[in-house]
């Protein structure tokens, strides 16, 4: 009986796993998405700086 009660999880606590695992995963995903946003922002700025290059369309495509 003592073994089963010592392993019981109290209410409000996650059952197993790292307590900060989800938070760390969420931070990594958000930092990854922020880096993608920075790349897209840089591409948009380059398009505004060089509008003739971005307006080029290959007629063969």
ZADODREN-910399 format. One line per field, with one value per residue (C-alpha): x, y negated, z negated; chain; residue in three letters. Coordinates in steps of 0.001 Angstrom, whole numbers, plus 500000, padded with zeros to 6 digits. Each point is the difference from the previous one (the first is absolute). Layout:
N
px = c(X, ...)
py = c(Y, ...)
pz = c(Z, ...)
kette = c(A, ...)
rest = c(Ala, ...)
This chain:
61
px = c(500000, 502808, 501569, 496760, 499309, 503550, 499817, 496597, 499960, 498451, 497248, 501176, 503409, 500952, 500352, 503571, 502336, 502048, 498009, 501374, 499987, 496917, 501123, 503440, 498403, 497695, 502925, 501980, 497093, 499313, 503677, 500061, 496919, 501505, 503140, 497856, 498178, 503313, 501063, 496697, 500251, 503505, 498775, 497185, 502416, 502276, 497017, 499242, 503631, 500281, 496511, 501245, 501594, 496878, 497801, 501889, 497939, 501446, 497738, 501047, 498354)
py = c(500000, 497589, 500437, 499227, 496855, 498682, 500288, 498351, 496630, 497155, 498091, 497143, 501479, 501619, 503768, 500787, 498320, 496878, 497234, 497367, 502195, 498466, 496446, 500669, 501542, 497002, 497573, 501882, 500026, 496298, 499110, 502085, 498214, 496629, 500845, 500918, 496680, 498139, 501732, 499145, 496415, 499729, 501399, 497444, 497153, 501201, 500088, 496367, 498986, 501779, 499862, 500616, 503301, 501203, 498881, 502205, 502872, 502711, 500348, 503651, 501041)
pz = c(500000, 499186, 503460, 501803, 497963, 500344, 503784, 500259, 501709, 498096, 501830, 502188, 500759, 503318, 499888, 501013, 502428, 499528, 498292, 502366, 503109, 501572, 499223, 501515, 503105, 500371, 499685, 502635, 502431, 499483, 500494, 503182, 501325, 499087, 502001, 503007, 499608, 499989, 503223, 501688, 498780, 501465, 503313, 500071, 499277, 502817, 502353, 499196, 500498, 503369, 501563, 503565, 499030, 498209, 502937, 502455, 501331, 502196, 503081, 500411, 496750)
kette = c(A, A, A, A, A, A, A, A, A, A, A, A, A, A, A, A, A, A, A, A, A, A, A, A, A, A, A, A, A, A, A, A, A, A, A, A, A, A, A, A, A, A, A, A, A, A, A, A, A, A, A, A, A, A, A, A, A, A, A, A, A)
rest = c(Unk, Unk, Unk, Unk, Unk, Unk, Unk, Unk, Unk, Unk, Unk, Unk, Unk, Unk, Unk, Unk, Unk, Unk, Unk, Unk, Unk, Unk, Unk, Unk, Unk, Unk, Unk, Unk, Unk, Unk, Unk, Unk, Unk, Unk, Unk, Unk, Unk, Unk, Unk, Unk, Unk, Unk, Unk, Unk, Unk, Unk, Unk, Unk, Unk, Unk, Unk, Unk, Unk, Unk, Unk, Unk, Unk, Unk, Unk, Unk, Unk)
